[in-house]
Amino acid sequence: MSLIFEPKPTPVVEISGSKQKFPVNRIYCVGLNYIDHVLEFGENPKKVRPVYFMKPADAVIADGHNVPYPAHTKNFHYEVELVIAIGKRGSNIKESEAEDHIYGYAVGNDLTRRDMQISLKNKGMPWGPSKGFDKSAPISAIYPANIIGHPKKGRIWLSVNGVIKQDSNIDQMIASNSKIIAELSELFVLEPGDLIYTGTPSGIGAVFAGDQMDAGIDGIGTLMNRVV
């Protein structure tokens, strides 16, 4: 078989303490998964279920790399998130077996064109372009679960230019990691290489060219990117 052009290299993410890399297959994201963030959007937490959407695999950008301010927005937002890295194939996975499919965890930032997202939602249109643009998925190195375990709690935070903007705990997620994996695996066959950004707490806000975003999750790691 011959190809009409050479395919792009598979996007990869660093693995902490290893020379090996984690090849990215798909990026799934969860919206409205912290009670305080649901309230921040003016919604009733009792009536809102986490929603799922996707970013392209090549949206990943590594710790320490610059993030270009995207076109078609004047309200560019950060969203710190716990990221699950899938290491085992599965569909219709039981919650009790979900952790068997996890390779490790990372710190992520679900960058968003907020004004575009709001405009598209108000028009009843898909808001994929507000989330799935180039370099919209910063991610730290992945920390293998066989080393750090499966964190159930830990401070999750993000600062801009040294000022804390988001500060919560991953035990405040509405849907647990296992619940997210179980639900996603009913919609898609989860594959090794999939990443799941599990949602953000309150405190989202805008960044501008020159701003530095630092983020972290206790027991997992940190992530830094500067907007240019």
N, C-alpha and C positions, 0 to 999 in steps of 0.2 A: 504494500500500500504506500502510495506517495501522497504527501500533503502539499497543498497549494502555498503554504507558508509555514515557517517554523513556529510552533506554539510558544507562548510566553512561559517562562519558568514558573513552577508551582510556588506560590507564596509560602514562606516558612516563618516560624516564630522560634526564638531562642528557647532552650531548655536550661534552667538553672543548674549549674554544676556539671554540665555535659557538653561535649563537642557535637552531639547529635542535634538535629533540628526537628521541629514539629511541622510537617507539611499540612497546610490548611486546605480543607475540602470545601466546607460551607460555613457561613457565619449566620447564626440565628440570634435574634435579640428579643428580649422581653420588655414590654412597656407596662407601666402602672403596677409595679410589683412591690412598692413600699407604701404603707398607709399614709405617711406624711407627704409623700410625693403625689398621691392621689388627691389629698386635700389641697395641695399646692395648685393643682389644676382645677380646683373648684368642683370636684366630683365626690360622690358618696362612696366611701370604701366598701360599704356593705352591698353596693349595687354594681361595683366594677370588678371584672375579672382581668387578670393579666392578659395582655394581647401579644401576639407574636408577629414579627416581621423579619426581614433579612437584609444583609449587606453583602456585597460581592467579596469573594475571598481576598482579592488583591487590595481591599480597603485597609488591611492591616498595616500599621506603621510602628516601628520599634521604639522602645524606651530611648530617650535621648535625641531622637530625630525631630526635626522641625516640621510643623504642620502648616501648610499654606492656608491662608484665609480664603475660603471658597467664594466663587462668584455667586451672584443671584441671592445674596442675603445681606442684611444689615443687622442681624440679630443671631450671631453665631454662638451656640451654647455648648458647654461641657456637661457630661454626665458620668460620674465615676461609677464603675460597676465591677462586681465579682464576675470573673469569666470561668466557665467550665470548659475543659478540653476533653473531648471524647476520644477514647482509645479502643473501643470495642463496638463492633457492629450490632445493631439491634432494632427491632420494631415491636410495638405493643409491649414495651418493657414494663414490668411491675415496679411500683415504687420501692418495694422491698429489695429489688435486685438492681436498682438504678446505679448505685455506687460502684457496682462491678464494671460499669461501662465508662467510668471516669478515669482518664489518665492523670489529670492534674488540674491545677487552678492558677489563675493569673489575675492581675489588676488590669481593667480596661477602662476606656473612656469612649462613650457613645456620642460622638460629636454630631451636632444637629443644626440644620438651618431652621431655627425656630419659627421665624416669620413665614417661611415657605410652608412649613408643616401646618401651621394654623390656617393659612390661606387655603391650602388644598383640602384640609379637613372640613372647613366651613363650606366649601363648594361640593362636598360629598365625593371628592376625587381621591384616588390612591396617593399616599404621601411618601412613597418610596424615595423619590429624588431628594427629599429633605433629610433623609437618613443615610442613603446608600451611595454617597458621592466618594470621589477619590480621597484616600487617606483619612477616612472618617472613623477608623477603628484602631486608635492607639492601643497597644497592649504591651505589658511587661513580659519578661521571661516567664515561662510556664514552670511551676513548681510541682514535681511529681507527687501524686497522692501517696505513693508508697514511702515517701519521706516525711511529708507534712501531715498526712492523714486527711480526713474529710472535715474541714472546719465548719462548725455549726454556729459559731459566734465570733465576733472580732470587730473592732472599730474599722469603719470604712470612712474615708475622708478625702477631700480635695481642697487645695488652696490655689489661689491666683496671686502671683507676686508676693507669696508669703502670708497672705491673709486667708484664713480658713473660710471656705464657702459652704462646703458640705461636710457634715459630721454626724454619723449614725452608727448603726451596728448591723451586721448581716443577719442577725437573728430577728430583725424587723421585716424581713421579706414576707410578703403575703403567701406566695407559692414557694415551697422549699426547693432545693436543688433536685431532689428526687421526684417531686411532683412535676417540675418543669420537664425533666427528662421523660417521665411517663407520658405526659400530654403531648410533647413534641413527637415522640416515637409513634403515636397514633396517627399523626399527620404526615410524617416523613420517616423513611428508613434512616436512622442515625448511623453515620459512618465514622471510622477512625479519621481524625483530622478535622472533625466538626468542632467549632467553637460556639459557645452559648453565652452571650452577654445577658446577665440575669436581672437587670433592672437597676434603677438609681434611686437614692433617697432624695429628700427635699434639699433645696438650696441651689437649684440649677440657676444659671445666669450667663451673661454674655462675656466673651473675651474678644480682645482686639489685637492687631499686629503689635508684637513686642511683648505681649503677656506671656508669663511662664506658668504652666499648669503642673503642679505636683500633686500626686495622689498616692494612696496606699491603703492596704488592708492588713491589719495586725495578723501575724502568723502566716502571711503569704508573701507580700513584697511591696515594692513601690514602683511608680511610673512618673516620668517627667517628659514633657514636651513643651516646646516654645512655639507660639503662633508667629508666623512671618508673613 
